Amino acid sequence: MKTPINFKAINRLAIPATIAGIAEPLLSITDTAIVGNIPVDGVESLAAAGIVGSFLSMLIWVLGQTRSAISAIISQYLGAGRIEEVKTLPAQAIFLNISLAVLVLLSTIYIVEDIFRLFNASGKILEYCVSYYSIRVWGFPLTLFVFAVMGIFRGLQNTYYPMLIAITGAVLNIGLDFLLVYGVEGWIPALYLDGAAWASLIAQGSMAVMAFLLLYLKTDISLKLRLPINPELRRLIGMSLNLFVRTIALNVAMLLAVREATDMGPKYIGAHTIAINLWLFSSFFIDGYGAAANIMGGRLLGARAYDDLWMLAKRISGYGVVVSLVLMGSAFLFYYPIGNIFSNETVVLETFYAVFFILILGLPINTVAFVLDGLFKGLGEMKYLRNTLLAATFLGFIPTLYLGKYLDWKLYGIWMAFTVWMLIRGGALVWKFRKKFRPLLQNA
């Protein structure tokens, strides 16, 4: 059956994917806003939440790439009309992924202080990092399971159920944040930063249960491990390894930024924590169209519908740019109120406002990069995505970051490095897509 490439078809996938995609940064933003207003050691708590959040995001992004690989393979087989051939693949992939997650969890829990010292955390900030991480890390395997199930649904061209899972987790997390961080007088003691960690862990567990039930009740995909090993598992592992390396490079950039901001002092890491959470929120908001490109692109490639694939790339990029312009306008309109949501510390807010405009102006650049990134994942172009990220990080981000440090640009240097990083990523993907698929067009 021909896949329609129109506004309705794209947004039927993109809008639920956007809502699902912003759930994770929304959880982080909620923690940031609530933790930043803790009446005791608010600045130190905010700094610890930012450091731990960045490290956990690195772990999740590195091992969570199986989601994209599962989605790409299932959507390609769906487009080719051969979906029965990969019915045993999801269970095998999830088993492998969760095993790695448990291994990473057990290997980090005993060296947690050493890990956060690498971020230049010390004193009270280090103490809070250890406490916060020791609770939140147990949600790591649960999150990877949820990601994998979402990848299965995406491959089946369904973003509605992932949206329901994400909304449930976000609403639960926000409610528990207020309940556990600040407490209820006479009923629940205020747990402050530890309360935010428990809220996230309970929300992640609830999402995992919901994901399992939806997959069991709404699809005929079984999570029962069956042999023999599916022939596509090898390709899935190859895709995942390429994305693994790519994500390490991505997180090198993220973690170096956190490390440099931490080294500048509490007000800088506090401001950077607000900025990076807003950057992630806007990125995942735009990434809903990247998810739609991923889902539809894989199916079109499986059906060898190259003209439709070209049209998809043009239309979905255009829709994404419109969304980014709306976000830009909203951010400039509410420039100062946005900062007040996250902190009541004047020194943190002044530092944040000084660099917020750089983040806003980079949104259209991010759009092109994220939409084509999603499309390339659906096409199975993981090796090229890996090489692009390596080049952007080691030839763009890091030199710009340390040039800014040498010139004492403070947070300006960090956010200029992010801008250069995204320019390289987006430009390389535009060039590659035109080079590879334009010659395949029937009317070229």
C-alpha positions as a Markdown table, in Angstrom:
| # | Residue | x | y | z |
|---|---|---|---|---|
| 1 | Met | 0.0 | 0.0 | 0.0 |
| 2 | Lys | 1.3 | 3.4 | -1.0 |
| 3 | Thr | 2.4 | 5.7 | 1.9 |
| 4 | Pro | 0.8 | 9.1 | 1.6 |
| 5 | Ile | 3.3 | 12.1 | 1.9 |
| 6 | Asn | 1.1 | 14.9 | 3.0 |
| 7 | Phe | 0.5 | 17.3 | 5.9 |
| 8 | Lys | -2.1 | 15.0 | 7.6 |
| 9 | Ala | 0.0 | 11.8 | 7.2 |
| 10 | Ile | 3.2 | 13.4 | 8.5 |
| 11 | Asn | 1.6 | 15.2 | 11.4 |
| 12 | Arg | -0.4 | 12.0 | 12.4 |
| 13 | Leu | 3.0 | 10.6 | 13.3 |
| 14 | Ala | 4.9 | 13.8 | 14.2 |
| 15 | Ile | 2.5 | 15.3 | 16.7 |
| 16 | Pro | 2.3 | 12.2 | 19.0 |
| 17 | Ala | 6.1 | 11.7 | 18.5 |
| 18 | Thr | 6.7 | 15.3 | 19.6 |
| 19 | Ile | 4.6 | 14.8 | 22.7 |
| 20 | Ala | 6.4 | 11.6 | 23.5 |
| 21 | Gly | 9.8 | 13.1 | 22.7 |
| 22 | Ile | 9.5 | 16.0 | 25.0 |
| 23 | Ala | 8.6 | 13.7 | 28.0 |
| 24 | Glu | 12.3 | 13.0 | 28.9 |
| 25 | Pro | 13.5 | 16.6 | 28.8 |
| 26 | Leu | 10.2 | 17.7 | 30.5 |
| 27 | Leu | 11.1 | 15.4 | 33.4 |
| 28 | Ser | 14.5 | 17.0 | 33.5 |
| 29 | Ile | 13.1 | 20.5 | 33.3 |
| 30 | Thr | 10.6 | 19.7 | 36.1 |
| 31 | Asp | 13.4 | 18.5 | 38.3 |
| 32 | Thr | 15.5 | 21.6 | 37.4 |
| 33 | Ala | 12.7 | 24.0 | 38.1 |
| 34 | Ile | 11.6 | 22.4 | 41.4 |
| 35 | Val | 15.2 | 21.6 | 42.6 |
| 36 | Gly | 16.3 | 25.2 | 41.7 |
| 37 | Asn | 13.7 | 26.5 | 44.2 |
| 38 | Ile | 14.7 | 24.3 | 47.1 |
| 39 | Pro | 15.0 | 26.6 | 50.2 |
| 40 | Val | 18.1 | 24.8 | 51.5 |
| 41 | Asp | 21.3 | 24.7 | 49.3 |
| 42 | Gly | 19.3 | 25.5 | 46.2 |
| 43 | Val | 22.3 | 26.4 | 44.0 |
| 44 | Glu | 24.2 | 23.3 | 45.1 |
| 45 | Ser | 21.2 | 21.1 | 44.5 |
| 46 | Leu | 20.6 | 22.5 | 41.1 |
| 47 | Ala | 24.3 | 22.0 | 40.2 |
| 48 | Ala | 24.1 | 18.4 | 41.3 |
| 49 | Ala | 20.9 | 17.7 | 39.4 |
| 50 | Gly | 22.5 | 19.1 | 36.3 |
| 51 | Ile | 25.7 | 17.0 | 36.6 |
| 52 | Val | 23.9 | 13.8 | 37.4 |
| 53 | Gly | 21.3 | 14.4 | 34.7 |
| 54 | Ser | 24.0 | 14.9 | 32.1 |
| 55 | Phe | 25.7 | 11.7 | 33.1 |
| 56 | Leu | 22.5 | 9.6 | 33.1 |
| 57 | Ser | 21.5 | 11.1 | 29.7 |
| 58 | Met | 24.8 | 10.0 | 28.4 |
| 59 | Leu | 24.2 | 6.4 | 29.6 |
| 60 | Ile | 20.6 | 6.4 | 28.2 |
| 61 | Trp | 21.6 | 7.8 | 24.9 |
| 62 | Val | 24.6 | 5.5 | 24.4 |
| 63 | Leu | 22.7 | 2.2 | 25.2 |
| 64 | Gly | 19.3 | 3.4 | 24.1 |
| 65 | Gln | 20.2 | 3.4 | 20.4 |
| 66 | Thr | 18.7 | 0.0 | 19.9 |
| 67 | Arg | 15.4 | 1.9 | 19.7 |
| 68 | Ser | 16.4 | 3.5 | 16.4 |
| 69 | Ala | 17.8 | 0.3 | 15.0 |
| 70 | Ile | 14.7 | -1.7 | 15.9 |
| 71 | Ser | 12.5 | 1.0 | 14.4 |
| 72 | Ala | 14.5 | 1.2 | 11.2 |
| 73 | Ile | 14.5 | -2.6 | 10.5 |
| 74 | Ile | 10.9 | -3.1 | 11.4 |
| 75 | Ser | 9.7 | -0.2 | 9.2 |
| 76 | Gln | 11.8 | -1.4 | 6.3 |
| 77 | Tyr | 10.4 | -4.9 | 6.5 |
| 78 | Leu | 6.9 | -3.4 | 6.8 |
| 79 | Gly | 7.4 | -1.4 | 3.6 |
| 80 | Ala | 8.7 | -4.5 | 1.8 |
| 81 | Gly | 5.7 | -6.6 | 3.0 |
| 82 | Arg | 7.9 | -9.0 | 5.0 |
| 83 | Ile | 7.2 | -8.2 | 8.6 |
| 84 | Glu | 6.7 | -11.8 | 9.6 |
| 85 | Glu | 10.5 | -12.4 | 9.1 |
| 86 | Val | 11.5 | -10.1 | 12.0 |
| 87 | Lys | 8.8 | -11.1 | 14.6 |
| 88 | Thr | 11.5 | -12.7 | 16.9 |
| 89 | Leu | 14.0 | -9.8 | 16.6 |
| 90 | Pro | 12.5 | -7.4 | 19.3 |
| 91 | Ala | 12.7 | -9.9 | 22.2 |
| 92 | Gln | 16.3 | -10.8 | 21.3 |
| 93 | Ala | 17.3 | -7.2 | 21.0 |
| 94 | Ile | 15.7 | -6.2 | 24.3 |
| 95 | Phe | 17.3 | -9.0 | 26.2 |
| 96 | Leu | 20.7 | -8.0 | 24.9 |
| 97 | Asn | 20.1 | -4.3 | 25.7 |
| 98 | Ile | 18.8 | -4.9 | 29.2 |
| 99 | Ser | 21.7 | -7.2 | 30.0 |
| 100 | Leu | 24.2 | -4.4 | 29.1 |
| 101 | Ala | 22.2 | -1.9 | 31.1 |
| 102 | Val | 22.4 | -4.1 | 34.3 |
| 103 | Leu | 26.1 | -4.5 | 33.7 |
| 104 | Val | 26.7 | -0.8 | 33.4 |
| 105 | Leu | 24.5 | -0.1 | 36.4 |
| 106 | Leu | 26.5 | -2.5 | 38.6 |
| 107 | Ser | 29.8 | -1.2 | 37.4 |
| 108 | Thr | 29.1 | 2.5 | 38.1 |
| 109 | Ile | 27.3 | 2.3 | 41.4 |
| 110 | Tyr | 30.5 | 1.4 | 43.3 |
| 111 | Ile | 32.7 | 4.2 | 41.8 |
| 112 | Val | 30.1 | 7.0 | 41.7 |
| 113 | Glu | 32.2 | 9.5 | 43.7 |
| 114 | Asp | 35.1 | 9.1 | 41.3 |
| 115 | Ile | 32.8 | 9.5 | 38.3 |
| 116 | Phe | 31.5 | 12.9 | 39.5 |
| 117 | Arg | 34.9 | 14.1 | 40.5 |
| 118 | Leu | 35.7 | 13.9 | 36.8 |
| 119 | Phe | 33.0 | 16.7 | 36.4 |
| 120 | Asn | 34.9 | 18.8 | 38.9 |
| 121 | Ala | 32.2 | 18.2 | 41.5 |
| 122 | Ser | 33.4 | 18.6 | 45.1 |
| 123 | Gly | 32.2 | 19.3 | 48.6 |
| 124 | Lys | 28.5 | 19.7 | 49.0 |
| 125 | Ile | 27.8 | 19.4 | 45.3 |
| 126 | Leu | 29.6 | 16.0 | 45.2 |
| 127 | Glu | 27.7 | 14.8 | 48.2 |
| 128 | Tyr | 24.4 | 15.7 | 46.6 |
| 129 | Cys | 25.5 | 14.1 | 43.3 |
| 130 | Val | 26.2 | 10.8 | 45.0 |
| 131 | Ser | 22.9 | 10.8 | 46.9 |
| 132 | Tyr | 20.8 | 11.7 | 43.8 |
| 133 | Tyr | 22.5 | 9.3 | 41.4 |
| 134 | Ser | 22.3 | 6.4 | 43.9 |
| 135 | Ile | 18.5 | 6.5 | 43.6 |
| 136 | Arg | 18.0 | 7.5 | 40.0 |
| 137 | Val | 20.4 | 5.0 | 38.5 |
| 138 | Trp | 18.0 | 2.1 | 39.2 |
| 139 | Gly | 15.6 | 3.5 | 36.7 |
| 140 | Phe | 18.2 | 3.1 | 33.9 |
| 141 | Pro | 17.3 | -0.4 | 32.8 |
| 142 | Leu | 13.6 | 0.5 | 33.0 |
| 143 | Thr | 14.1 | 3.5 | 30.7 |
| 144 | Leu | 16.0 | 1.3 | 28.2 |
| 145 | Phe | 13.2 | -1.2 | 28.1 |
| 146 | Val | 10.7 | 1.6 | 27.5 |
| 147 | Phe | 12.8 | 3.0 | 24.7 |
| 148 | Ala | 13.0 | -0.4 | 23.0 |
| 149 | Val | 9.3 | -0.9 | 23.1 |
| 150 | Met | 8.8 | 2.6 | 21.7 |
| 151 | Gly | 11.1 | 1.6 | 18.8 |
| 152 | Ile | 8.9 | -1.4 | 18.1 |
| 153 | Phe | 5.8 | 0.8 | 17.9 |
| 154 | Arg | 7.5 | 3.3 | 15.7 |
| 155 | Gly | 8.6 | 0.6 | 13.3 |
| 156 | Leu | 4.9 | -0.4 | 13.1 |
| 157 | Gln | 4.1 | 3.2 | 12.2 |
| 158 | Asn | 2.5 | 3.9 | 15.6 |
| 159 | Thr | 3.5 | 6.9 | 17.6 |
| 160 | Tyr | 0.2 | 7.1 | 19.6 |
| 161 | Tyr | 1.1 | 4.4 | 22.2 |
| 162 | Pro | 4.5 | 5.9 | 22.9 |
| 163 | Met | 2.8 | 9.2 | 23.4 |
| 164 | Leu | 0.5 | 7.7 | 26.0 |
| 165 | Ile | 3.4 | 6.1 | 27.8 |
| 166 | Ala | 5.3 | 9.3 | 27.8 |
| 167 | Ile | 2.4 | 11.5 | 29.0 |
| 168 | Thr | 1.7 | 9.0 | 31.9 |
| 169 | Gly | 5.3 | 9.2 | 33.0 |
| 170 | Ala | 5.6 | 12.9 | 32.8 |
| 171 | Val | 2.4 | 13.6 | 34.7 |
| 172 | Leu | 3.3 | 11.1 | 37.4 |
| 173 | Asn | 6.8 | 12.6 | 37.7 |
| 174 | Ile | 5.6 | 16.2 | 38.1 |
| 175 | Gly | 3.0 | 15.2 | 40.7 |
| 176 | Leu | 5.5 | 13.2 | 42.7 |
| 177 | Asp | 8.1 | 16.0 | 42.4 |
| 178 | Phe | 5.9 | 18.4 | 44.3 |
| 179 | Leu | 4.8 | 15.8 | 46.8 |
| 180 | Leu | 8.3 | 14.4 | 47.6 |
| 181 | Val | 10.6 | 17.4 | 47.2 |
| 182 | Tyr | 8.6 | 19.8 | 49.3 |
| 183 | Gly | 6.6 | 17.3 | 51.3 |
| 184 | Val | 3.2 | 17.6 | 52.9 |
| 185 | Glu | 3.3 | 19.1 | 56.4 |
| 186 | Gly | 2.3 | 16.4 | 59.0 |
| 187 | Trp | 2.2 | 13.7 | 56.4 |
| 188 | Ile | 5.3 | 13.5 | 54.2 |
| 189 | Pro | 8.7 | 15.0 | 55.1 |
| 190 | Ala | 10.4 | 17.2 | 52.5 |
| 191 | Leu | 13.1 | 15.0 | 50.9 |
| 192 | Tyr | 14.5 | 17.9 | 48.7 |
| 193 | Leu | 16.9 | 16.5 | 46.0 |
| 194 | Asp | 16.4 | 12.9 | 47.0 |
| 195 | Gly | 12.6 | 13.4 | 46.6 |
| 196 | Ala | 13.2 | 14.4 | 42.9 |
| 197 | Ala | 15.2 | 11.3 | 42.4 |
| 198 | Trp | 12.5 | 9.0 | 43.9 |
| 199 | Ala | 9.8 | 10.8 | 41.8 |
| 200 | Ser | 11.8 | 10.0 | 38.6 |
| 201 | Leu | 12.4 | 6.4 | 39.6 |
| 202 | Ile | 8.7 | 5.7 | 40.3 |
| 203 | Ala | 7.7 | 7.4 | 37.0 |
| 204 | Gln | 10.2 | 5.3 | 35.1 |
| 205 | Gly | 8.8 | 2.1 | 36.7 |
| 206 | Ser | 5.3 | 3.0 | 35.8 |
| 207 | Met | 6.2 | 3.7 | 32.2 |
| 208 | Ala | 7.9 | 0.3 | 31.9 |
| 209 | Val | 4.8 | -1.5 | 33.2 |
| 210 | Met | 2.6 | 0.4 | 30.8 |
| 211 | Ala | 4.9 | -0.2 | 27.8 |
| 212 | Phe | 4.9 | -4.0 | 28.5 |
| 213 | Leu | 1.1 | -4.1 | 28.8 |
| 214 | Leu | 0.5 | -2.1 | 25.6 |
| 215 | Leu | 2.9 | -4.3 | 23.6 |
| 216 | Tyr | 1.3 | -7.5 | 24.9 |
| 217 | Leu | -2.3 | -6.4 | 24.4 |
| 218 | Lys | -2.1 | -4.3 | 21.2 |
| 219 | Thr | 0.4 | -6.1 | 19.0 |
| 220 | Asp | 1.3 | -9.7 | 18.1 |
| 221 | Ile | 5.0 | -9.0 | 18.8 |
| 222 | Ser | 6.1 | -11.4 | 21.6 |
| 223 | Leu | 8.8 | -10.6 | 24.2 |
| 224 | Lys | 9.4 | -14.3 | 24.8 |
| 225 | Leu | 13.0 | -15.1 | 23.9 |
| 226 | Arg | 13.0 | -17.7 | 21.0 |
| 227 | Leu | 15.8 | -19.4 | 19.1 |
| 228 | Pro | 17.2 | -19.5 | 16.5 |
| 229 | Ile | 18.8 | -16.0 | 16.5 |
| 230 | Asn | 17.1 | -13.8 | 13.9 |
| 231 | Pro | 19.3 | -13.1 | 10.9 |
| 232 | Glu | 18.7 | -9.4 | 11.3 |
| 233 | Leu | 20.1 | -9.3 | 14.8 |
| 234 | Arg | 23.6 | -9.0 | 13.4 |
| 235 | Arg | 22.6 | -5.9 | 11.3 |
| 236 | Leu | 20.8 | -4.5 | 14.4 |
| 237 | Ile | 23.9 | -4.9 | 16.5 |
| 238 | Gly | 26.0 | -3.3 | 13.7 |
| 239 | Met | 23.6 | -0.3 | 13.6 |
| 240 | Ser | 23.6 | 0.0 | 17.3 |
| 241 | Leu | 27.4 | -0.1 | 17.6 |
| 242 | Asn | 27.7 | 2.7 | 15.0 |
| 243 | Leu | 25.1 | 4.7 | 17.0 |
| 244 | Phe | 26.9 | 3.7 | 20.2 |
| 245 | Val | 30.1 | 5.3 | 18.9 |
| 246 | Arg | 28.2 | 8.3 | 17.6 |
| 247 | Thr | 26.5 | 8.8 | 20.9 |
| 248 | Ile | 29.7 | 8.6 | 22.8 |
| 249 | Ala | 31.0 | 11.5 | 20.6 |
| 250 | Leu | 27.7 | 13.3 | 21.2 |
| 251 | Asn | 28.1 | 12.9 | 24.9 |
| 252 | Val | 31.8 | 13.9 | 24.9 |
| 253 | Ala | 30.5 | 17.3 | 23.7 |
| 254 | Met | 27.7 | 17.4 | 26.4 |
| 255 | Leu | 30.0 | 16.3 | 29.2 |
| 256 | Leu | 32.9 | 18.6 | 28.3 |
| 257 | Ala | 30.4 | 21.5 | 28.4 |
| 258 | Val | 29.2 | 20.5 | 31.8 |
| 259 | Arg | 32.7 | 20.0 | 33.0 |
| 260 | Glu | 33.8 | 23.4 | 31.8 |
| 261 | Ala | 30.7 | 25.1 | 33.3 |
| 262 | Thr | 31.3 | 23.4 | 36.6 |
| 263 | Asp | 34.9 | 24.6 | 36.7 |
| 264 | Met | 33.7 | 28.2 | 36.2 |
| 265 | Gly | 31.7 | 28.0 | 39.5 |
| 266 | Pro | 28.2 | 27.3 | 40.9 |
| 267 | Lys | 26.4 | 30.2 | 39.1 |
| 268 | Tyr | 27.8 | 29.1 | 35.7 |
| 269 | Ile | 26.8 | 25.4 | 36.1 |
| 270 | Gly | 23.4 | 26.5 | 37.5 |
| 271 | Ala | 22.9 | 28.7 | 34.4 |
| 272 | His | 24.2 | 26.0 | 32.0 |
| 273 | Thr | 21.8 | 23.5 | 33.6 |
| 274 | Ile | 18.9 | 25.7 | 32.8 |
| 275 | Ala | 20.1 | 26.4 | 29.3 |
| 276 | Ile | 20.9 | 22.8 | 28.4 |
| 277 | Asn | 17.5 | 21.6 | 29.6 |
| 278 | Leu | 15.8 | 24.2 | 27.5 |
| 279 | Trp | 18.0 | 23.3 | 24.5 |
| 280 | Leu | 17.0 | 19.6 | 25.0 |
| 281 | Phe | 13.3 | 20.5 | 25.4 |
| 282 | Ser | 13.3 | 22.5 | 22.1 |
| 283 | Ser | 15.4 | 19.8 | 20.4 |
| 284 | Phe | 13.0 | 17.0 | 21.3 |
| 285 | Phe | 10.1 | 19.2 | 20.4 |
| 286 | Ile | 11.5 | 19.6 | 16.9 |
| 287 | Asp | 12.6 | 16.0 | 16.9 |
| 288 | Gly | 9.0 | 14.9 | 16.6 |
| 289 | Tyr | 9.4 | 15.6 | 12.8 |
| 290 | Gly | 12.6 | 13.7 | 12.9 |
| 291 | Ala | 10.7 | 10.7 | 14.3 |
| 292 | Ala | 8.1 | 11.0 | 11.6 |
| 293 | Ala | 10.9 | 11.1 | 9.0 |
| 294 | Asn | 12.5 | 8.0 | 10.6 |
| 295 | Ile | 9.3 | 6.0 | 10.6 |
| 296 | Met | 8.1 | 7.0 | 7.1 |
| 297 | Gly | 11.6 | 7.0 | 5.6 |
| 298 | Gly | 12.3 | 3.4 | 6.5 |
| 299 | Arg | 9.0 | 2.2 | 5.0 |
| 300 | Leu | 9.6 | 4.2 | 1.8 |
| 301 | Leu | 13.1 | 2.8 | 1.4 |
| 302 | Gly | 11.8 | -0.7 | 1.9 |
| 303 | Ala | 9.2 | -0.1 | -0.8 |
| 304 | Arg | 11.9 | 1.6 | -3.0 |
| 305 | Ala | 9.7 | 4.7 | -3.4 |
| 306 | Tyr | 12.6 | 7.2 | -3.9 |
| 307 | Asp | 10.5 | 10.0 | -5.3 |
| 308 | Asp | 8.3 | 9.9 | -2.3 |
| 309 | Leu | 11.4 | 9.8 | -0.1 |
| 310 | Trp | 12.7 | 13.0 | -1.6 |
| 311 | Met | 9.3 | 14.7 | -1.2 |
| 312 | Leu | 9.2 | 13.5 | 2.4 |
| 313 | Ala | 12.6 | 15.1 | 3.2 |
| 314 | Lys | 11.6 | 18.5 | 1.7 |
| 315 | Arg | 8.1 | 18.7 | 3.3 |
| 316 | Ile | 9.1 | 17.5 | 6.7 |
| 317 | Ser | 12.1 | 19.8 | 6.9 |
| 318 | Gly | 9.7 | 22.7 | 6.0 |
| 319 | Tyr | 7.3 | 21.8 | 8.7 |
| 320 | Gly | 10.1 | 21.5 | 11.2 |
| 321 | Val | 11.4 | 25.0 | 10.3 |
| 322 | Val | 8.0 | 26.5 | 10.9 |
| 323 | Val | 7.9 | 24.9 | 14.4 |
| 324 | Ser | 11.4 | 26.2 | 15.2 |
| 325 | Leu | 10.3 | 29.8 | 14.2 |
| 326 | Val | 7.3 | 29.6 | 16.5 |
| 327 | Leu | 9.6 | 28.4 | 19.3 |
| 328 | Met | 12.0 | 31.3 | 18.6 |
| 329 | Gly | 9.3 | 33.9 | 18.7 |
| 330 | Ser | 7.9 | 32.4 | 22.0 |
| 331 | Ala | 11.3 | 32.3 | 23.6 |
| 332 | Phe | 12.1 | 36.0 | 22.8 |
| 333 | Leu | 8.7 | 37.1 | 23.9 |
| 334 | Phe | 9.0 | 35.3 | 27.3 |
| 335 | Tyr | 12.8 | 35.7 | 27.6 |
| 336 | Tyr | 12.9 | 36.7 | 31.3 |
| 337 | Pro | 9.8 | 34.8 | 32.6 |
| 338 | Ile | 11.3 | 31.6 | 31.3 |
| 339 | Gly | 14.4 | 32.0 | 33.5 |
| 340 | Asn | 12.3 | 32.8 | 36.6 |
| 341 | Ile | 10.6 | 29.4 | 36.3 |
| 342 | Phe | 13.9 | 27.6 | 37.0 |
| 343 | Ser | 15.6 | 29.5 | 39.7 |
| 344 | Asn | 15.2 | 32.4 | 42.2 |
| 345 | Glu | 18.9 | 33.0 | 42.4 |
| 346 | Thr | 19.7 | 36.3 | 40.9 |
| 347 | Val | 23.4 | 35.4 | 40.0 |
| 348 | Val | 22.3 | 32.3 | 38.2 |
| 349 | Leu | 19.6 | 34.1 | 36.2 |
| 350 | Glu | 21.8 | 36.9 | 35.2 |
| 351 | Thr | 24.4 | 34.4 | 33.9 |
| 352 | Phe | 21.7 | 32.5 | 32.0 |
| 353 | Tyr | 20.1 | 35.5 | 30.4 |
| 354 | Ala | 23.5 | 36.5 | 29.0 |
| 355 | Val | 23.7 | 33.4 | 26.7 |
| 356 | Phe | 20.0 | 32.5 | 26.2 |
| 357 | Phe | 19.8 | 34.4 | 22.9 |
| 358 | Ile | 22.5 | 32.1 | 21.3 |
| 359 | Leu | 20.4 | 29.1 | 22.1 |
| 360 | Ile | 17.3 | 30.7 | 20.6 |
| 361 | Leu | 19.0 | 31.8 | 17.3 |
| 362 | Gly | 20.3 | 28.3 | 16.7 |
| 363 | Leu | 16.9 | 26.7 | 16.6 |
| 364 | Pro | 16.5 | 26.6 | 12.8 |
| 365 | Ile | 19.9 | 25.1 | 12.4 |
| 366 | Asn | 19.0 | 22.4 | 14.9 |
| 367 | Thr | 15.8 | 21.7 | 13.0 |
| 368 | Val | 17.6 | 20.7 | 9.8 |
| 369 | Ala | 20.0 | 18.5 | 11.7 |
| 370 | Phe | 17.4 | 16.7 | 13.8 |
| 371 | Val | 15.0 | 16.1 | 11.0 |
| 372 | Leu | 17.6 | 14.6 | 8.7 |
| 373 | Asp | 19.2 | 12.8 | 11.6 |
| 374 | Gly | 15.8 | 11.0 | 12.1 |
| 375 | Leu | 15.5 | 10.3 | 8.4 |
| 376 | Phe | 19.0 | 8.8 | 8.1 |
| 377 | Lys | 18.3 | 6.5 | 11.1 |
| 378 | Gly | 15.1 | 5.2 | 9.3 |
| 379 | Leu | 17.2 | 4.6 | 6.2 |
| 380 | Gly | 19.8 | 2.6 | 8.2 |
| 381 | Glu | 22.6 | 5.1 | 7.5 |
| 382 | Met | 24.1 | 4.7 | 10.9 |
| 383 | Lys | 27.7 | 4.6 | 9.7 |
| 384 | Tyr | 27.5 | 8.0 | 8.1 |
| 385 | Leu | 25.7 | 9.4 | 11.2 |
| 386 | Arg | 28.6 | 8.1 | 13.2 |
| 387 | Asn | 31.2 | 9.7 | 11.1 |
| 388 | Thr | 29.3 | 13.0 | 10.9 |
| 389 | Leu | 29.1 | 13.2 | 14.7 |
| 390 | Leu | 32.8 | 12.4 | 15.2 |
| 391 | Ala | 33.7 | 15.2 | 12.8 |
| 392 | Ala | 31.3 | 17.7 | 14.3 |
| 393 | Thr | 32.6 | 16.9 | 17.8 |
| 394 | Phe | 36.3 | 16.6 | 17.4 |
| 395 | Leu | 36.8 | 19.1 | 14.5 |
| 396 | Gly | 34.1 | 21.6 | 15.4 |
| 397 | Phe | 32.8 | 21.5 | 19.0 |
| 398 | Ile | 36.0 | 20.8 | 21.0 |
| 399 | Pro | 38.3 | 23.4 | 19.1 |
| 400 | Thr | 35.6 | 26.1 | 19.5 |
| 401 | Leu | 35.0 | 25.2 | 23.2 |
| 402 | Tyr | 38.7 | 25.5 | 24.1 |
| 403 | Leu | 39.2 | 28.6 | 22.0 |
| 404 | Gly | 36.4 | 30.1 | 24.0 |
| 405 | Lys | 38.1 | 29.0 | 27.2 |
| 406 | Tyr | 41.5 | 30.5 | 26.1 |
| 407 | Leu | 39.7 | 33.8 | 25.2 |
| 408 | Asp | 37.8 | 33.7 | 28.5 |
| 409 | Trp | 34.4 | 33.8 | 26.9 |
| 410 | Lys | 32.8 | 31.9 | 29.8 |
| 411 | Leu | 29.4 | 30.4 | 28.9 |
| 412 | Tyr | 29.5 | 32.3 | 25.5 |
| 413 | Gly | 32.3 | 29.9 | 24.4 |
| 414 | Ile | 30.3 | 26.8 | 25.4 |
| 415 | Trp | 27.2 | 27.9 | 23.5 |
| 416 | Met | 29.2 | 29.1 | 20.4 |
| 417 | Ala | 30.7 | 25.6 | 20.4 |
| 418 | Phe | 27.2 | 24.1 | 20.4 |
| 419 | Thr | 26.2 | 26.3 | 17.4 |
| 420 | Val | 29.3 | 25.2 | 15.4 |
| 421 | Trp | 28.5 | 21.6 | 16.3 |
| 422 | Met | 25.0 | 21.8 | 14.9 |
| 423 | Leu | 26.1 | 23.6 | 11.7 |
| 424 | Ile | 28.5 | 20.8 | 10.8 |
| 425 | Arg | 25.9 | 18.1 | 11.7 |
| 426 | Gly | 23.1 | 19.6 | 9.6 |
| 427 | Gly | 25.3 | 20.6 | 6.6 |
| 428 | Ala | 26.9 | 17.1 | 6.3 |
| 429 | Leu | 23.4 | 15.4 | 6.3 |
| 430 | Val | 22.0 | 17.8 | 3.6 |
| 431 | Trp | 25.0 | 17.1 | 1.4 |
| 432 | Lys | 24.9 | 13.3 | 1.8 |
| 433 | Phe | 21.1 | 13.0 | 1.2 |
| 434 | Arg | 21.3 | 15.1 | -2.0 |
| 435 | Lys | 24.3 | 13.1 | -3.3 |
| 436 | Lys | 22.8 | 9.7 | -2.6 |
| 437 | Phe | 19.1 | 10.0 | -3.4 |
| 438 | Arg | 18.9 | 12.7 | -6.1 |
| 439 | Pro | 20.3 | 10.4 | -8.8 |
| 440 | Leu | 17.6 | 7.8 | -7.9 |
| 441 | Leu | 14.7 | 10.1 | -8.7 |
| 442 | Gln | 12.7 | 9.1 | -11.7 |
| 443 | Asn | 12.4 | 12.7 | -13.0 |
| 444 | Ala | 16.0 | 13.7 | -12.1 |
